[in-house]
Amino acid sequence: METIKNLQHSWNNSYLVNIPMIDKQHMKFFKIFDHLAALSNNEESYNQLSDIIDELDKYTQIHFQTEEALMRKAKTPDYDLHLLQHSIFRKKIEEFKIAYSYQNSVLQQQMINFMRKWFLMHISDVDSKYADSVHDFMLEKGWY
């Protein structure tokens, strides 16, 4: 089984959606993930999970608000489906908070697994589907 320290996943350009503000926010997600994966599996590190959960919560509030506003303005197809996925992520953060309060001994691994799936599936696949419509909208509005 892979150790947690071997799970770090650095940003690479394959995750670009070519919308600078979104790409910058996605890079932040990877920094949060790498911070989480770098923690040792001990009590002192467990206490840091609360800070990471808070950081992830703040990140999602800003990122999802940005992404959803751009998608709405660009009249992106499948907007509602995208919102549903964001809702699932928000609920997962609430689950992480509850698990932390109960001192769940496998919380770090659960967070890593969820975040890894998120960037492999959502950022790589789902976000790429809205990129063209948002990019075109931003060009039309002269936002570049």
TITI-845634 format. One record per residue (C-alpha): x, y, z; chain; residue in one letter; residue number from 1. Coordinates in pm, whole numbers, plus 50000, padded with zeros to 5 digits. Layout:
! TITI-845634
X,Y,Z,A,A,NUM
...
END
This chain:
! TITI-845634
50000,50000,50000,A,M,1
50124,50348,49916,A,E,2
50232,50557,50208,A,T,3
50060,50889,50252,A,I,4
50381,51080,50186,A,K,5
50402,50922,49838,A,N,6
50061,51059,49747,A,L,7
50160,51417,49679,A,Q,8
50039,51525,49340,A,H,9
50193,51837,49205,A,S,10
50024,52064,48959,A,W,11
50100,52013,48594,A,N,12
49972,52190,48285,A,N,13
49742,51903,48189,A,S,14
49500,52052,48446,A,Y,15
49482,52391,48274,A,L,16
49141,52507,48155,A,V,17
49305,52820,48007,A,N,18
49099,53058,48219,A,I,19
49368,53229,48427,A,P,20
49162,53298,48741,A,M,21
49029,52941,48746,A,I,22
49370,52789,48678,A,D,23
49517,52991,48965,A,K,24
49242,52867,49196,A,Q,25
49294,52507,49084,A,H,26
49664,52543,49165,A,M,27
49561,52644,49517,A,K,28
49360,52322,49546,A,F,29
49675,52124,49466,A,F,30
49870,52314,49731,A,K,31
49606,52223,49989,A,I,32
49619,51860,49874,A,F,33
49998,51848,49890,A,D,34
49993,52001,50240,A,H,35
49745,51735,50352,A,L,36
49944,51451,50196,A,A,37
50269,51575,50354,A,A,38
50136,51544,50709,A,L,39
50268,51262,50918,A,S,40
50019,51019,51060,A,N,41
50040,51124,51427,A,N,42
49844,51322,51684,A,E,43
50024,51651,51619,A,E,44
49951,51625,51248,A,S,45
49593,51524,51319,A,Y,46
49542,51858,51491,A,N,47
49650,52031,51168,A,Q,48
49365,51863,50980,A,L,49
49124,52117,51125,A,S,50
49321,52400,50964,A,D,51
49332,52214,50633,A,I,52
48958,52150,50643,A,I,53
48899,52520,50712,A,D,54
49132,52616,50427,A,E,55
48955,52375,50194,A,L,56
48619,52515,50301,A,D,57
48729,52873,50229,A,K,58
48881,52766,49899,A,Y,59
48561,52600,49782,A,T,60
48349,52901,49877,A,Q,61
48563,53133,49665,A,I,62
48635,52892,49382,A,H,63
48283,52760,49339,A,F,64
48138,53111,49354,A,Q,65
48382,53225,49083,A,T,66
48327,52923,48863,A,E,67
47949,52924,48899,A,E,68
47922,53296,48821,A,A,69
48133,53259,48508,A,L,70
47937,52954,48394,A,M,71
47605,53128,48455,A,R,72
47709,53440,48263,A,K,73
47843,53229,47977,A,A,74
47522,53022,47971,A,K,75
47729,52706,47994,A,T,76
47552,52382,47906,A,P,77
47506,52136,48196,A,D,78
47530,52418,48448,A,Y,79
47287,52243,48687,A,D,80
47486,51921,48679,A,L,81
47801,52114,48762,A,H,82
47626,52282,49057,A,L,83
47522,51941,49183,A,L,84
47883,51826,49187,A,Q,85
47983,52138,49378,A,H,86
47706,52064,49628,A,S,87
47846,51714,49680,A,I,88
48188,51863,49753,A,F,89
48041,52109,50005,A,R,90
47861,51824,50183,A,K,91
48184,51626,50193,A,K,92
48359,51914,50371,A,I,93
48083,51911,50633,A,E,94
48139,51536,50673,A,E,95
48511,51600,50720,A,F,96
48432,51852,50995,A,K,97
48210,51601,51175,A,I,98
48466,51322,51136,A,A,99
48734,51552,51277,A,Y,100
48520,51628,51582,A,S,101
48491,51253,51645,A,Y,102
48868,51208,51608,A,Q,103
48831,50975,51311,A,N,104
49166,50797,51286,A,S,105
49140,50750,50909,A,V,106
49020,51102,50828,A,L,107
49343,51210,50662,A,Q,108
49332,50913,50425,A,Q,109
48963,50972,50352,A,Q,110
49034,51335,50267,A,M,111
49325,51239,50042,A,I,112
49115,50981,49859,A,N,113
48829,51224,49803,A,F,114
49051,51511,49692,A,M,115
49246,51286,49455,A,R,116
48925,51166,49293,A,K,117
48810,51527,49268,A,W,118
49111,51649,49075,A,F,119
49128,51339,48859,A,L,120
48761,51344,48768,A,M,121
48618,51690,48830,A,H,122
48906,51923,48748,A,I,123
49046,51709,48466,A,S,124
48719,51611,48305,A,D,125
48413,51806,48420,A,V,126
48575,52149,48437,A,D,127
48725,52108,48092,A,S,128
48372,52080,47952,A,K,129
48274,52434,48050,A,Y,130
48607,52591,47961,A,A,131
48530,52670,47597,A,D,132
48202,52849,47666,A,S,133
48350,53053,47952,A,V,134
48664,53131,47756,A,H,135
48458,53250,47458,A,D,136
48238,53460,47687,A,F,137
48539,53623,47851,A,M,138
48694,53702,47511,A,L,139
48365,53851,47393,A,E,140
48349,54073,47704,A,K,141
48713,54176,47670,A,G,142
48807,54026,48008,A,W,143
49142,53903,47883,A,Y,144
END
